[in-house]
Amino acid sequence: MIHPRIDELLENVDSRYALVIVAAKRARQINDYHHQLGEGIGFEQAPPPLVESRSKNYLTMALEEVSEGKLKYSYPKK
């Protein structure tokens, strides 16, 4: 079974498309954060994970953040 469930995730985003974009960008930020730790650089550009996760997978961490409502996003105005 996949956790968090898709119906829980869609409560915090507008659409599945938005979910994919938000989660992918956040997973990249978490990846950058972990790489910066290894290099001894601060985390000004990539904040640490916002939730405690049993998973080591960055995408799963990002989806858990979405599920708990920790991420806010907006569409850029044209």
Secondary structure, DSSP 8 states (H G I E B T S, - for coil): --SS-HHHHTTSSS-HHHHHHHHHHHHHHHHHHHHHHHHT---SSS---SS--S---HHHHHHHHHHTT---------
